[in-house]
Amino acid sequence: MSYKLVYTSQARKDAKKVQGSNLASKVKSLLELIEVDPFADPPPFEALVGDLKGAYSRRINIQHRLVYQVVESEKIVKILRLWTHYA
């Protein structure tokens, strides 16, 4: 069973930036991957600490990250950011 992707308002704003960049296909493939299994490896993911404890990050490119949380009990992946580096 796949996971449902939900987007924060910040992630929706970030998605508009992604659409206007050359990273759209990379982001789309990462979103498709985590929709099936948010813990699939490769590509590697990183568990975050501090303010973002409980969230995970995957590299889009050297500068940008896809940051998300997993609500396992409800099979939901909450997309927090699609742009910048943990800002």
N, C-alpha and C positions, 0 to 999 in steps of 0.2 A: 504494500500500500504506500502510495506516495504522500508526501507532506504538502500541506497548503501553505503557499507563500503569502504573507501579509507584509505590507510596507508602511513604515512610519512616514509622517509628513516630510521629514528630512530626507528619507530615502526617495520619496517621490520627486523632490526638488533635485536630488542628485541624479535621478534617472534622466531628467531633461538635459543635464550637462553631458551625460554619457551618450545620449542619442546624437548629440552634435559633435562627437569625437570619433576617433578611429578605434575606440575600445569597446564599441557596442557589441560586436560579435563575441569578444572574450567574456564580457559580462553576461551575455545571454547564455553562453555555454556553462558558466559557473552556476547561474541560477537554475538551469535545467539539471545540473548535477546535484545540487543540494536539495532540489525538489524531490528527487528520488531517494537520496541518502545524504543527509547533511554531514555525515562523518566519513564519507568516502575518501580514500587516499590512494592514488594521487588525484589532483594536486594536493600538496600538504595544506593543512589548516593549523591554526594556532589558537589555543585557549588563551583568552585575555585575562588580565589581572587588574586590580585597582577599581576605578570607577566602572570599568566595563567587565568586571568579573561575571562569569556566566555566559559571556558572549564569545564568539569565535570569529576569526579573521582569515580570509583567503586573499592572496595577492592577485590583483588585476594586472598591475605592472609594478615597476620599481617605486612609483610614487603613490598609487592608489590601491585601496583595499575594499573588499566587500566584507562588511561586518554584520553578523547575524546572531540571533538567539534561537534556541530550540526549545519548544514546549512539547516534550515527548508525550505527555499524557493526552494531549489534544492533536498530536501530529501536525503541529504548526511550526513553521520557520518564520520568525519575525526579522525582516530585513531592516537593519538600523541605518547603514550607510552604504553608498556605492561610489563614493568619491573621497578624496583626501586620505590622510593617514590618521585615523582615530580622533579627528577633531571634534 
